[in-house]
Structures are given as structure tokens and as C-alpha cells.
């Protein structure tokens, strides 16, 4: 949002010449109270405002600079026009009751005489008012004047990405991805409240004082997409195609607008060409977007892929939600970091590979035979071909880098020192404690868990899965597991839980050696945010074709939501299991203790279950620790968690 610069004018006389340029008071129907006088920002002279229209501009009689005519409505004094959105104009204002600066948006295109539309606006404004997220400008109030609405919002000062793009022409890939990650977090917060932004574009993404991106100019779906003449309201360069066909705003239409924004920032171009806004809209409906690689070959393949997926014409083909998008963005960032640190160039990559082979040196007096010459020539030719392919094909580059890492780890295995047990944990009974690097595998348990994914970035697992009836005792979930034995301490930070339903389940699951049968212990969160500990005792199958019936025992339930993120821990001592929680992973508070007869070998891991049929749930786990005296890692085909490295899919 760019402020119009002051431009001096040469006057022939000192008589005031009014030049009304903005009349939002008349356009919106809002009744403003005028001020008697204001001061010129340039010369500080007092400018009388007799008969001047609020929110218009006039010329300073002393220096000729443009002066904004303030207007007052509902205790807010609008002092400066700072930008225009497709659904209204934004003004810097002073909340006179609290003496603070705010942003006031005068809503256009709202049917004030439609009670249903006004009530929908009020409902969404109440929901938005409850949202307090660092990546979304807060909504303070929705007020009405003369039956017309206006929004009072947090004023975010800083450079927006439209200004940044205008200055830099193209923006660095890492900067764009970090911004996209911030925006995705903000969209996730909106989605949890059932809200959409409705007007994502570079000008509505502002960098705050800490360098983090923040969504501003929040829109409400109650603001109709059609104006009084029936014309479509929306930024033509960023609007989702389904909205042009008459669909309502959704979370995935926000993802599309964010995708166009990323495309524009990375390439300096838009994904659809057109000489006019009408041509752009028509192309969006009838033609696929121009591949990002055509305008931005410097952008990595992973980033190109995720942006083009966001630009799918069909909403169902885009990322399922902003949580899934955030996982893809983290993967792209991890690949960039891995490429910068592990792949410093094609030629150096080849040289390092051959150096690590450590071929024996031949004596100087030894003669090279013809077959050796042939092998050297073939090797050099292959090196040239590989260097060319690496320079021109990003997927092959990623595969070779990963293959090289595996070879290096195989030739030079390293052992990292394991940290000791937490001071608050009681020493285990069997031998000296140590921390293992468990290997993880994913599986779907139950009848309704055909879908799911598990993505690992460093020590963070993002798990998506379906499932129903987990709370009732049926193993119906996405289960990411490893094996251990004896006494142990299993802990993790719960970063985000699935909240598709109040009974959706996210937590730590402990079972015997068999994944699908036998008793178990579930320690985690419900979708409502409550913490619980549950014992699961499956009964015998009555008939071969009937569904097995389970029984559960609720050992403890918090009753109130627990603030996230938080750490959970399970300690096994024989048949006794102790559970505790901690806000920081250092000071632990006991939650509950129970007794469960499990074999020496255990299967431990993480579960995600949506509770609702055909619903994909998402949860995040980090800082995973498995400590004990007798730990096993017999799932050798899976990859261990690493502190660094690119994101990947866990089998």
C-alpha cells in the first residue's frame, strides 16, 4: 500500500483552490463528521476546512501541497489515505478513546439493506476478532454508520511486497519461501476459525519490524463479490478461477491467490498474459498457467512444483490446506539449504566423490595398461555428462546429492554423542541410559485409513492421516512407529494437533510387538485441546467376519485445553507407565501413572486420527527423543531422524 507522495504546485494567488480527489464518504454512504481545521504536513501551516468534504484533498494556501481533509466516524478520526483494496479503501486513523493508531477499511460492495448479509458480516467479524495471530493483522471491530459497514483493524507499518517487488524486480527464492511460510501459518489460523482472507496479493503482505511477513487488509466473505452494477469485485491478477465462475471464497481460493503472488515475486511476471484485466481473467478461465520455469529457471525444481500445484484450476488438485502447503515449503527450504551446503557445484561434487573413493596410487615406474586408459576415458566422459545433467536438471541433481550422501555415510559412518536423560527423569533400572536414533516407518491402521502421508524435516514430523473411532478404542489412525525394548523414556514436542473434530486424536501410542493387536497406551490430545491418557484393551473377535470390539479405560482427562506447543513424555518401568508434560521440555509436571502388561518388546510412535470419515487430519511433532537401556533399531530399511537435511517422505 503506497502513500501518494506530496508534489508541490505553483500558485498564482493565495486563494485556496479545492481539488476533491476522493469521495469515499459519498461512495459508501457513511456519514462523516468534518473537522474545523487541519495542518499542512509540509509547512505546518493551519489549513481551514470550511465547506470541505471529509476524505477529500485540497491545496495548502501557504505552500501549495496537497492536504488530506480528515473525517470522524464512531470515535475514529481518519487522517490519511494509505491504500485501496478491491473491497474498500484503507485509512490511517486515530482511535480517540484509546489514543492509538488503527487502520479503518471502508467497505464497498456490501448490500446494507440485506439483513442476512449484514448478519453474516457480524458473525465473521466476531470470529475474526477472537483471532490473535502474529501473522494476521488483528480485527478490532466491525461498526456501521448509516447502515454501512466499516472495519477497524490493526495498523501494520512496514514495506509491503508490492513495493519490494517494484524496487527489486525479482525477489530471492529463500526470501519468498520464508514469506510464504509465514503467510501459510496465518492462513492456517484463519482456517481454524472458518475464515478466509479473500484478497491475498503482494500489497497485502507486509514485513513487520522483525522481518516477518504479516497479512493485512483482511476481507470477509460477507462482503459480496458483486457490486451494485453486478460487476465482479476482486484483484484480477490474483483471483482464483472458481470465484470467477460464481463459487464462494474458500481456503483453497486463498491458496491460489498466494500461488499467483509467489509466481509474481519469483519471476517478475504473472502466470497468465493479457493486455487488459479482462484478457487476464479470460486466460485464467480458459488456459493453463505458463510454467514458472519458463520465466524463472533460477528457481529450484521443488519450489516450481509447489507453486504450479497451487495454481491448479481445480481446487481439489491444489494442496489440501495451508498445513500441507507449509510442509512443502519447509521441504523446499531444506532442499535449498542442503544444496548450498552439500552441493557446492557440479565439478566439485564429482571431484569430492572420486576423492572419497580413495583409489590406491600406482607406483611411478608401473606402466599404465590400455584397459586402464579406457576406463579413465570412460570415467571422464561420464563425469562430463553428469556435470551437464546436474546443471540442467534439478530432479537429477537432487537424486545424485541424496545418493552421494548415502554413499558418504556408508563409507564414513559417524556416531554422535547422545545427550543424557533429563534431570527431572528418574534413572532407569536397567543399566546406563542412552539415547537412540530410532528408525521410523508409517502405516495406516483400521478400515477407514487408506490415505495419509508423513514428511520429515530435520527433527520435525508432519503427519497427515484419516481414521474414525480412535477415541472409542478402535485402532483407526495413521501410525508412525519404531521398535524398542526394556525400560525407556519416549518424549516429543506436540507442535500442532488435528482439530477436525472435538474427538480427533493426536498423541503418543505405545503397543506390544504386534501393530494391529494387543493392548496399548495412548497419551495425547483431543481435537478440543484436552490432554488425556487412555488404556486400550482389545477383546477377542466374536466372528471371523465381524469387527473386533475394543474396550478403553480413561485414566485421566484434563477437562480444559492445554496450550500448544507442549512436550509429552512416557516413561516405562516394567509394567508401570508414567506420563508427564512440560511447556519447555525441561520442567516436567506429572500427569498420570498406570499399569499395563506389555511384553518386553514395544512398538512406540505417533498417531493422527481425524474422527470424521474421509477427512484428512494434520499434526506436527518435533524434538523427538527415545532413551533407554536396551533399545533396538530392527527397522533397518527406514531412515533415521537427522538434525539437518532435506525433507523426505517416510515409507
C-alpha positions in Angstrom: 0.0 0.0 0.0 1.8 3.1 -1.2 1.1 6.5 0.1 0.7 9.2 -2.6 3.8 11.5 -2.4 3.3 15.2 -1.9 4.0 17.2 -5.0 4.4 20.9 -4.8 2.2 23.2 -7.1 3.0 26.7 -8.2 0.1 29.0 -7.2 -0.8 32.3 -8.9 -2.6 33.6 -5.8 -3.0 32.7 -2.1 -6.7 31.9 -2.6 -7.5 28.3 -1.6 -8.3 26.1 -4.5 -10.2 22.9 -3.5 -9.4 19.8 -5.6 -11.6 17.0 -4.5 -10.0 13.7 -5.5 -11.6 11.1 -3.2 -15.2 11.0 -2.0 -15.5 7.7 -0.2 -18.0 9.3 2.1 -20.4 9.5 -0.8 -19.4 6.2 -2.3 -20.0 4.2 0.8 -22.9 6.1 2.3 -21.1 6.5 5.6 -21.8 9.8 7.3 -18.6 11.6 8.5 -18.2 14.5 10.8 -15.9 17.1 9.4 -13.1 18.9 11.2 -12.8 22.7 11.5 -9.1 22.8 10.5 -6.0 20.7 10.0 -2.3 21.4 9.5 -0.2 21.0 6.4 2.4 18.2 6.7 4.9 20.2 4.7 4.8 23.8 6.1 2.9 23.1 9.3 0.5 25.9 8.5 -3.1 25.8 9.7 -5.5 25.0 6.9 -9.2 25.9 7.5 -11.6 23.3 6.3 -14.8 25.3 5.9 -17.2 23.5 3.5 -14.5 20.9 2.7 -15.7 17.4 2.1 -14.3 14.8 4.5 -11.8 12.4 2.9 -11.1 14.7 0.0 -8.0 16.7 -0.7 -7.3 20.4 -1.1 -4.3 22.6 -1.6 -2.5 24.3 1.2 -2.9 28.1 0.8 0.7 28.7 2.0 2.8 26.2 0.1 0.5 24.5 -2.4 1.0 21.0 -1.1 -1.9 18.6 -1.1 -3.7 18.4 2.3 -6.0 15.5 3.3 -9.3 16.5 4.8 -9.9 14.3 7.8 -13.2 12.8 8.8 -14.6 11.4 12.0 -16.9 8.4 12.4 -17.7 6.4 15.5 -14.9 7.8 17.6 -12.3 7.2 14.9 -10.5 10.2 13.2 -9.4 9.2 9.6 -6.2 11.2 9.0 -4.6 9.7 5.9 -5.5 7.5 2.9 -2.9 4.7 2.8 -4.3 2.3 0.1 -7.1 0.8 -1.9 -8.3 -2.8 -1.9 -10.8 -4.4 -4.2 -13.4 -4.4 -1.4 -12.7 -0.9 0.0 -10.3 1.8 0.9 -7.9 1.8 3.8 -7.2 4.8 6.0 -4.8 5.5 8.8 -7.0 6.7 11.8 -6.7 7.5 15.4 -8.9 5.7 17.9 -9.7 8.7 20.0 -10.9 6.7 23.0 -7.6 4.7 23.3 -5.3 7.2 21.6 -3.8 4.6 19.3 -3.3 4.4 15.6 -5.5 1.9 13.7 -6.4 1.1 10.1 -10.0 1.7 9.1 -11.4 0.0 6.0 -14.5 1.5 4.3 -16.3 -1.5 2.8 -17.6 -1.2 -0.7 -20.0 -3.6 -2.4 -21.9 -4.6 0.7 -25.7 -4.7 0.5 -26.6 -2.7 3.6 -30.3 -3.4 3.0 -29.8 -7.2 3.1 -30.2 -8.3 6.8 -28.7 -11.7 6.0 -25.6 -10.2 4.5 -25.2 -7.9 7.5 -25.7 -10.7 10.0 -23.1 -12.8 8.2 -20.7 -9.9 8.4 -21.2 -9.6 12.1 -20.7 -13.3 12.7 -17.4 -13.4 10.7 -16.2 -10.2 12.4 -16.8 -11.7 15.8 -14.8 -14.8 14.8 -12.1 -12.6 13.3 -12.0 -10.5 16.5 -11.2 -13.6 18.5 -8.2 -14.4 16.3 -4.9 -13.1 17.7 -2.1 -14.4 15.5 1.3 -12.9 14.8 0.9 -13.5 11.0 -2.5 -11.8 10.6 -3.4 -8.2 11.3 -6.0 -8.2 14.1 -9.6 -7.1 13.5 -10.7 -4.8 16.4 -14.3 -4.1 15.4 -17.0 -4.1 12.7 -19.1 -0.9 13.0 -21.9 0.5 11.0 -22.7 4.1 10.0 -25.9 4.9 8.2 -26.3 1.2 7.7 -23.0 0.9 6.0 -20.1 -1.2 7.5 -16.5 -0.3 8.2 -13.8 -2.4 9.7 -11.3 -1.3 12.3 -8.1 -3.2 12.2 -4.5 -3.3 13.5 -2.3 -0.8 11.7 0.9 -2.6 10.4 3.7 -0.4 9.4 6.5 -1.6 7.1 7.3 -2.3 3.5 4.8 -4.5 1.6 5.9 -7.0 -1.1 4.5 -4.9 -3.9 6.9 -2.1 -3.0 9.7 -4.6 -2.6 9.0 -6.2 -6.0 8.9 -2.8 -7.7 12.3 -2.0 -6.3 14.0 -5.4 -6.8 12.1 -6.6 -9.9 12.6 -10.2 -8.7 12.9 -11.4 -5.1 15.2 -14.1 -3.8 13.8 -17.6 -3.6 14.6 -18.1 0.1 13.0 -14.7 1.0 9.9 -15.7 -0.9 9.6 -19.1 0.7 10.1 -17.7 4.2 7.4 -15.2 3.5 5.1 -17.9 2.1 5.7 -20.0 5.3 4.6 -17.0 7.4 1.5 -16.5 5.3 0.7 -20.2 5.4 0.7 -20.1 9.2 -1.6 -17.1 9.1 -4.0 -18.9 6.7 -4.0 -21.9 9.0 -5.1 -19.7 11.9 -7.9 -18.2 9.7 -9.0 -21.6 8.5 -9.3 -22.9 12.1 -11.8 -20.1 12.7 -13.7 -20.9 9.4 -12.4 -17.6 7.8 -10.8 -16.7 4.5 -8.7 -13.7 3.7 -10.2 -13.1 0.3 -7.6 -10.7 -1.2 -4.1 -12.1 -1.0 -1.6 -10.2 -3.1 1.9 -8.7 -2.7 0.4 -5.4 -1.5 -1.4 -7.1 1.4 1.7 -8.9 2.7 3.8 -6.6 4.9 7.2 -7.1 6.5 7.0 -6.1 10.2 9.8 -4.7 12.3 11.2 -8.2 12.9 11.3 -9.1 9.2 8.4 -11.4 9.4 5.5 -11.4 6.9 2.0 -10.4 8.0 -1.3 -10.5 6.2 -3.2 -7.1 6.2 -6.4 -5.8 4.7 -8.4 -8.7 6.0 -11.6 -9.3 4.0 -14.8 -11.0 5.0 -16.8 -13.3 2.7 -19.9 -11.4 3.8 -18.6 -8.6 1.6 -20.2 -9.6 -1.7 -18.1 -10.3 -4.7 -20.5 -8.3 -6.9 -21.0 -4.5 -6.7 -24.3 -2.6 -7.3 -23.9 -2.9 -11.1 -23.3 -6.6 -10.9 -19.6 -6.3 -11.8 -17.1 -8.7 -10.2 -15.1 -7.4 -7.2 -11.6 -8.8 -6.8 -8.0 -8.2 -7.9 -8.0 -9.6 -11.4 -4.3 -10.6 -11.4 -4.7 -12.8 -8.3 -8.3 -14.0 -8.1 -9.0 -17.8 -8.2 -10.8 -19.1 -11.3 -13.6 -20.8 -9.4 -14.6 -17.4 -8.0 -15.0 -16.1 -11.5 -17.5 -18.8 -12.1 -19.6 -17.8 -9.1 -18.2 -20.1 -6.3 -17.8 -18.7 -2.8 -14.4 -17.9 -1.3 -12.7 -20.9 0.3 -9.4 -21.7 2.0 -8.2 -23.2 -1.3 -9.0 -20.0 -3.2 -6.7 -18.2 -0.8 -4.0 -20.8 -1.7 -4.5 -20.0 -5.4 -4.0 -16.2 -4.8 -0.9 -16.9 -2.7 0.4 -19.1 -5.5 0.0 -16.3 -8.0 1.7 -14.0 -5.5 4.7 -16.3 -5.2 4.9 -16.7 -9.0 4.9 -13.0 -9.5 7.6 -12.4 -6.8 9.9 -15.1 -8.1 9.7 -14.3 -11.8 8.5 -10.7 -12.0 5.7 -11.9 -14.3 2.2 -13.2 -13.9 1.2 -16.7 -14.8 -1.3 -15.5 -17.4 -0.7 -12.9 -20.1 -3.2 -10.4 -21.2 -3.2 -6.8 -22.5 -6.1 -5.9 -20.2 -7.6 -7.2 -16.9 -10.4 -8.7 -18.9 -7.9 -10.7 -21.1 -6.2 -11.9 -17.9 -9.4 -13.1 -16.4 -10.4 -14.8 -19.7 -7.0 -16.5 -19.9 -7.3 -17.7 -16.3 -10.6 -19.5 -17.2 -9.6 -21.0 -20.5 -5.8 -21.5 -20.4 -3.3 -23.2 -18.0 -0.7 -21.0 -16.4 2.6 -20.5 -18.0 5.1 -22.8 -16.4 7.2 -21.0 -13.8 10.4 -22.5 -15.2 9.9 -20.5 -18.5 10.3 -17.2 -16.7 12.4 -18.3 -13.7 14.9 -21.0 -14.5 16.9 -20.0 -11.4 14.2 -21.2 -9.1 14.6 -24.7 -7.8 12.5 -27.6 -9.2 10.9 -28.2 -5.8 9.7 -24.6 -5.5 8.4 -24.6 -9.1 6.5 -27.7 -8.4 4.7 -26.5 -5.3 3.9 -23.1 -6.9 2.4 -24.7 -10.0 0.4 -27.0 -7.8 -1.1 -24.0 -6.1 -2.2 -22.7 -9.5 -4.2 -25.7 -10.4 -7.5 -24.6 -12.0 -9.4 -27.3 -10.0 -9.3 -26.5 -6.2 -9.2 -30.3 -5.5 -5.8 -30.6 -7.2 -4.2 -27.9 -5.0 -2.7 -28.6 -1.6 -5.4 -29.9 0.8 -4.8 -27.0 3.2 -2.2 -24.5 4.3 -0.7 -27.0 6.7 0.2 -29.3 3.8 1.5 -26.3 1.9 3.7 -25.3 4.9 5.2 -28.8 4.9 6.0 -28.5 1.2 7.6 -25.1 1.8 9.8 -26.4 4.6 10.9 -29.2 2.2 11.8 -26.7 -0.5 13.8 -24.6 2.1 15.5 -27.7 3.4 16.5 -28.7 -0.1 17.9 -25.2 -0.8 19.9 -25.3 2.4 21.1 -28.9 1.6 22.0 -27.9 -1.9 24.0 -24.9 -0.7 25.9 -26.9 1.9 26.3 -30.3 0.3 26.4 -29.5 -3.4 28.8 -26.6 -4.0 28.9 -27.2 -7.8 28.9 -29.9 -10.3 32.6 -30.2 -10.8 33.4 -30.1 -7.1 30.7 -32.7 -6.5 32.4 -35.0 -8.9 35.9 -34.3 -7.5 34.8 -34.9 -4.0 33.1 -38.2 -5.0 36.3 -39.6 -6.6 38.4 -38.3 -3.7 36.2 -40.2 -1.2 36.7 -43.4 -3.2 40.4 -43.2 -2.2 41.7 -45.2 -5.2 45.2 -46.6 -4.5 48.1 -44.8 -6.1 50.2 -46.8 -8.6 54.0 -46.8 -8.4 55.6 -44.3 -10.7 57.6 -47.0 -12.5 54.4 -49.0 -13.2 53.1 -48.8 -16.7 49.5 -48.0 -17.4 47.9 -50.7 -19.5 45.5 -50.0 -22.3 42.4 -51.2 -20.3 43.1 -48.6 -17.6 43.4 -45.8 -20.2 40.0 -46.9 -21.5 38.5 -46.9 -18.0 39.9 -43.4 -17.3 38.5 -42.1 -20.6 35.1 -43.6 -19.9 35.1 -42.1 -16.4 35.9 -38.6 -17.7 33.1 -38.8 -20.3 30.6 -39.9 -17.7 31.8 -37.0 -15.4 31.2 -34.5 -18.2 27.7 -36.0 -18.9 26.8 -36.0 -15.2 28.0 -32.4 -14.8 25.9 -31.3 -17.7 22.8 -33.1 -16.4 23.3 -31.7 -13.0 23.5 -28.2 -14.4 20.3 -28.5 -16.4 18.1 -30.9 -14.5 17.2 -30.2 -10.9 15.5 -33.5 -10.1 18.6 -35.5 -11.2 20.7 -33.1 -9.1 18.6 -33.9 -6.0 18.8 -37.6 -6.6 22.6 -37.6 -7.1 23.0 -35.4 -4.0 20.9 -37.8 -1.9 22.8 -40.9 -3.4 26.1 -39.2 -2.7 25.1 -38.6 0.9 24.1 -42.3 1.4 27.5 -43.4 -0.1 29.4 -41.0 2.2 27.5 -42.1 5.3 28.2 -45.7 4.3 31.9 -45.2 3.7 32.4 -42.9 6.8 29.8 -43.7 9.5 29.7 -41.2 12.3 28.4 -41.6 15.9 27.0 -38.5 17.6 27.2 -38.3 21.4 23.8 -38.8 22.9 22.6 -36.3 25.5 21.8 -37.7 29.0 18.4 -38.1 30.4 16.5 -35.1 31.6 17.4 -34.1 35.1 13.8 -34.5 36.1 13.6 -38.1 34.9 14.3 -40.8 37.4 17.2 -43.1 36.3 16.0 -46.4 34.8 16.6 -49.6 36.4 18.4 -51.4 33.6 22.0 -50.3 33.0 23.3 -47.0 31.8 20.8 -44.8 29.9 21.5 -43.7 26.4 19.6 -42.0 23.6 19.0 -43.9 20.3 18.3 -42.6 16.8 15.2 -44.5 16.1 14.2 -45.5 12.6 10.6 -44.7 11.7 8.0 -46.3 9.4 4.4 -45.3 8.7 1.4 -47.5 8.4 -2.4 -47.0 8.3 -4.4 -48.9 10.9 -8.1 -49.6 10.6 -10.8 -49.7 7.9 -11.0 -46.0 7.1 -7.4 -45.0 6.9 -6.5 -45.5 3.2 -4.9 -42.1 2.9 -2.0 -40.4 4.6 1.5 -39.0 4.4 4.5 -38.4 6.7 7.1 -35.8 5.9 10.3 -35.3 7.9 12.2 -32.0 8.0 15.2 -32.3 10.4 13.7 -33.4 13.7 10.1 -32.4 12.8 7.5 -34.9 11.6 4.4 -33.6 9.8 1.8 -36.4 9.7 -1.4 -36.5 7.8 -4.0 -39.3 8.0 -7.6 -40.3 8.2 -9.4 -42.5 10.6 -12.5 -42.8 12.8 -13.5 -44.2 16.2 -10.0 -43.9 17.7 -11.4 -42.4 20.8 -13.8 -45.4 21.1 -10.9 -47.8 21.2 -10.5 -48.9 17.6 -7.1 -48.6 16.0 -8.1 -46.3 13.2 -5.3 -43.9 12.5 -2.1 -43.0 10.8 0.7 -44.6 12.9 4.4 -43.6 12.6 6.3 -46.1 14.6 9.6 -47.7 15.7 10.6 -50.6 18.0 12.3 -50.7 21.3 12.6 -53.0 24.3 13.1 -52.9 28.0 12.6 -49.7 30.0 12.7 -46.4 28.2 11.8 -42.8 28.1 9.8 -41.6 25.0 9.2 -37.9 24.6 8.3 -35.4 21.9 7.0 -31.8 21.4 3.5 -31.6 20.1 3.6 -28.5 17.8 0.1 -28.8 16.3 -2.8 -31.2 16.7 -5.6 -32.2 14.5 -8.8 -30.4 15.3 -11.2 -31.7 12.6 -13.5 -32.9 15.4 -13.6 -32.4 19.2 -12.8 -36.2 19.4 -10.0 -36.2 16.8 -6.8 -37.7 18.2 -3.1 -36.7 18.2 -0.6 -38.3 20.5 1.9 -40.9 21.6 0.9 -44.6 21.2 2.6 -47.5 22.9 1.8 -51.1 22.0 3.4 -54.5 22.1 5.3 -56.1 19.2 2.2 -56.5 17.1 1.0 -53.3 15.5 -2.6 -54.3 15.0 -3.4 -56.4 18.0 -2.8 -56.5 21.7 -3.3 -53.8 24.5 -1.9 -50.3 24.2 -1.5 -47.0 25.9 -2.5 -43.7 24.2 -1.2 -40.4 25.6 -2.2 -37.2 23.7 -4.7 -34.6 22.7 -8.3 -34.5 21.6 -9.3 -32.0 18.9 -10.8 -29.9 21.7 -7.3 -29.4 23.1 -7.8 -31.6 26.2 -5.0 -33.9 27.3 -5.8 -37.5 28.1 -4.3 -40.9 29.0 -6.2 -43.9 27.7 -5.6 -47.7 28.2 -6.8 -49.8 25.3 -7.7 -53.5 25.8 -8.9 -55.2 22.7 -11.4 -58.1 23.2 -11.5 -61.3 21.2 -13.1 -61.3 17.8 -16.5 -62.8 18.1 -16.9 -64.0 14.5 -14.4 -64.1 11.6 -16.4 -61.5 9.6 -17.4 -59.2 12.4 -15.5 -56.1 13.5 -13.4 -56.6 16.7 -14.7 -54.8 19.7 -12.4 -52.9 21.9 -12.7 -51.5 25.4 -10.9 -48.5 26.7 -10.2 -47.0 30.1 -9.7 -43.3 30.5 -7.0 -43.0 33.2 -7.2 -39.2 33.2 -8.6 -36.3 31.2 -7.5 -32.7 31.7 -11.0 -31.3 31.2 -9.5 -28.0 29.9 -7.5 -27.3 26.8 -3.7 -27.3 27.1 -1.7 -24.5 25.5 0.4 -25.6 22.5 3.2 -26.3 21.8 3.9 -28.6 24.7 6.1 -31.6 25.4 4.7 -35.0 26.4 6.7 -37.9 27.9 6.1 -41.6 28.6 8.4 -43.5 31.0 8.3 -47.3 31.2 9.4 -49.2 34.2 8.4 -52.8 33.8 4.6 -52.8 33.8 4.4 -49.2 35.2 4.0 -46.3 32.8 4.4 -42.7 33.9 3.2 -39.8 31.8 4.1 -36.1 32.2 4.0 -32.8 30.3 6.2 -29.7 30.1 6.0 -26.3 28.3 9.7 -26.2 27.5 11.0 -29.8 27.8 12.9 -29.1 31.0 10.5 -28.7 33.9 8.1 -31.7 33.8 4.7 -31.9 35.6 3.4 -35.5 36.2 0.1 -36.2 34.5 -0.9 -39.8 35.4 0.5 -43.2 36.2 -1.0 -46.5 35.1 -0.2 -50.2 34.9 -0.2 -52.2 31.7 1.1 -55.7 31.0 3.1 -55.4 27.8 5.9 -57.7 26.5 9.5 -56.7 26.7 9.5 -55.5 23.1 7.3 -52.4 22.4 6.2 -50.5 19.3 6.1 -46.8 20.1 5.2 -43.8 17.9 2.7 -41.2 16.9 -0.9 -41.4 15.9 -3.1 -39.0 14.0 -6.9 -39.7 13.5 -9.5 -37.3 12.2 -12.5 -39.0 13.8 -14.6 -37.9 10.8 -15.0 -40.1 7.7 -13.0 -39.2 4.6 -11.3 -36.3 6.4 -7.6 -35.7 6.3 -6.1 -34.7 9.6 -2.7 -33.0 10.1 -0.4 -32.8 13.2 3.2 -31.9 13.9 5.7 -33.5 16.2 9.2 -32.2 17.0 12.2 -32.7 19.3 11.7 -36.4 19.4 13.7 -38.4 22.0 13.8 -42.1 22.7 16.1 -43.0 25.6 16.6 -46.3 27.5 18.9 -49.1 28.5 18.1 -51.7 25.9 16.9 -50.0 22.6 16.6 -51.8 19.3 16.5 -50.5 15.8 15.5 -53.5 13.8 13.6 -51.5 11.2 16.8 -51.0 9.2 15.2 -50.1 5.9 13.7 -46.9 7.3 15.7 -43.6 7.6 16.7 -42.3 11.0 15.8 -38.8 12.1 18.5 -36.3 11.4 19.2 -32.9 12.8 19.8 -31.5 9.4 19.0 -32.4 5.8 16.2 -32.2 3.3 12.6 -33.1 4.0 11.5 -36.5 2.8 8.7 -38.9 2.7 8.9 -41.7 5.3 7.9 -45.1 3.9 
